[in-house]
Amino acid sequence: MRRSTGWITTSRSLAAVRLTEFWQRMDEHFGSAYAQSVAKDFVLVGLGGRTVQQALTDGEDVKVIWQAICADFPVPDRLR
């Protein structure tokens, strides 16, 4: 476990924060409806030919998934 400002933070809660931030970025860039479509329908080279949903199900790190999104879509620098 990791201590942060006096609170114990587990890797599970960190993963939840990262996943929440990932979906916030997806929604901000694509819009909430289209973000779900991108996650479900687009196969990304950076994910080994998987979709975002497949990569999440496989337990891929959301940072790796976001990097793959940024490689395949014109994501603005402020969201990278």
N, C-alpha and C positions, 0 to 999 in steps of 0.2 A: 504494500500500500504506500501511497505517497501523501505526505502532509502538505497542505496548502493553507496558509493563513489560519493555522490552528484547527482546521477541519481535516478529517481523513477522507481522502477521495479514492474510491476504488476504480479499477480499470473499467468496470462495467458502467459506472456513471460517466466516466470520461468518454466512453464509446457512445453513450446516449447523447451527450452534448455534441460530439462530432457529427453524429448522424442528424441531429436536429439542425445544426449549422449547414450541413450538406443540403438538406431539403430546403432550407431558407434560401440558399444561394441558387439552387435549381429553380425555385419559384420566382425569385427575383429576376433571373436571367430569361427564363422561358415562359413565365406565367404558370400558375398552378396546374391548369389543365394540360398544357403542352408538356410541362415537366414530367408528368406521369406517363405521357406517351413516349417521350424520349427515353425514359427509364425502362419502359417495357418493350419498345419496338426497335430501337437503334442498336445494332451490333457494333461494338467499338474495338478497333484493332488493339488499342492500348490495354484492353481487358482480355486479350487472347481470344477474340471473337465471341465474347459474351456481351449480353446486355447489362445495363446497370443493375436491374433486378436480379439477374443471375449471379452477378458478382457479389451483391449484397447477401444473397442467400448462401453463397459459398464462403462468406466470412471475409471477403476482401476488405482491406483497410479503406475507409471512405476517402482518405487523402489520395490514395492511388486511383480510386474511381474518379474523383474530381479532376485529377491531373489528366486522365484519359478524356474526360469531357472537354477540358480546356484545349487539348490537342486537336480534337475533332470539330469543335465549334468555336466561333469567334466570341469568346467570353472576354468582356472588358477587364482591363488590368485591375480595377478596383475590386473585382470579385475573385481574382486568381489567388 
